[in-house]
Amino acid sequence: MAAGQQRRARRSGEEVRELLLRSARELFATQGFTGATTKAIARRADVTEATLFRIFASKERLFEAAVLGPFEDFLGSFTDAWLQAPVPGGTPEEVLPQFVRGVYALVRANRDLFAAMTSTDLLGTRVRPALDRLEELGVVIASTQRLPFDPRVAVRIATAAVVSIALVRDDLFAPDSGVDDERILAEMVRMLIGAARYAPPDA
């Protein structure tokens, strides 16, 4: 026990935090938010449960940092990059392929975590601010390109569509269907660009 305590004492606070995040991601992915206990997460990271609560305060805060953080970071960095581009906003043909591919790759690489994320009521609370920021990009695109889509609704539908397809992709297409990710991505991009540029007939 003494050796284990000495080993823990030599680890930096950042190392302990990363160990807890890694352990949390693994257990949330396999057991969901409810099934993964803070005691099990701490044990997997080889720290005390008290240390876990000292760093993250609650299971909810740990879940947010481990699971929601990467998604928020992607939406934020994507939005900032396009708002700061030489021509802010860009065209749907420029922006949507990057957005679709980025979100799809992130969700596919973390399918179990995203499934766990959708099972909690923390999703809306934490992701809405990132979507609000993404909406700013939608407003700029709609304005500069003179497109009729509703940014507040469109960015949320587009995000939800890509996340959903990435989560259920294996259920939609059998392994021998001949449909690969490139075909799926191309069709999603085509449909979203078409939606962005669609102008309904005057009533």
LINKARA-V49443 format. One record per backbone hydrogen bond with DSSP energy under -0.5 kcal/mol. NH is the residue of the N-H (numbers start at 1). CO is the residue of the C=O. If there is no record, write none. Layout:
NH,CO ; NH,CO
This chain:
5,1 ; 6,2 ; 7,3 ; 8,4 ; 9,5 ; 10,6 ; 11,7 ; 11,8 ; 16,12 ; 17,13 ; 18,14 ; 19,15 ; 20,16 ; 21,17 ; 22,18 ; 23,19 ; 24,20 ; 25,21 ; 26,22 ; 27,23 ; 28,24 ; 29,25 ; 30,26 ; 31,27 ; 32,28 ; 35,31 ; 36,32 ; 37,35 ; 41,37 ; 42,38 ; 43,39 ; 44,40 ; 45,41 ; 46,42 ; 46,43 ; 47,42 ; 52,48 ; 53,49 ; 54,50 ; 55,51 ; 56,52 ; 57,53 ; 58,56 ; 62,58 ; 63,59 ; 64,60 ; 65,61 ; 66,62 ; 67,63 ; 68,63 ; 69,64 ; 71,67 ; 72,68 ; 73,69 ; 74,70 ; 75,71 ; 76,72 ; 77,73 ; 78,74 ; 79,75 ; 80,76 ; 81,77 ; 82,78 ; 83,79 ; 84,80 ; 85,82 ; 88,86 ; 89,82 ; 90,87 ; 90,88 ; 94,91 ; 95,91 ; 96,92 ; 98,94 ; 99,95 ; 100,96 ; 101,97 ; 102,98 ; 103,99 ; 104,100 ; 105,101 ; 106,102 ; 107,103 ; 108,104 ; 109,105 ; 110,106 ; 110,107 ; 111,108 ; 114,110 ; 115,111 ; 116,112 ; 117,113 ; 118,114 ; 119,115 ; 119,116 ; 120,117 ; 123,120 ; 125,121 ; 126,122 ; 127,123 ; 128,124 ; 130,126 ; 131,127 ; 132,128 ; 133,129 ; 134,130 ; 135,131 ; 136,132 ; 136,133 ; 137,133 ; 138,134 ; 139,135 ; 140,136 ; 141,137 ; 142,138 ; 143,139 ; 144,140 ; 145,141 ; 146,143 ; 147,142 ; 149,196 ; 151,149 ; 154,150 ; 155,151 ; 156,152 ; 157,153 ; 158,154 ; 159,155 ; 160,156 ; 161,157 ; 162,158 ; 163,159 ; 164,160 ; 165,161 ; 166,162 ; 167,163 ; 168,164 ; 169,165 ; 171,168 ; 172,168 ; 173,169 ; 177,174 ; 180,178 ; 184,180 ; 185,181 ; 186,182 ; 187,183 ; 188,184 ; 189,185 ; 190,186 ; 191,187 ; 192,188 ; 193,189 ; 194,190 ; 195,191 ; 196,192 ; 197,193 ; 198,194 ; 200,198
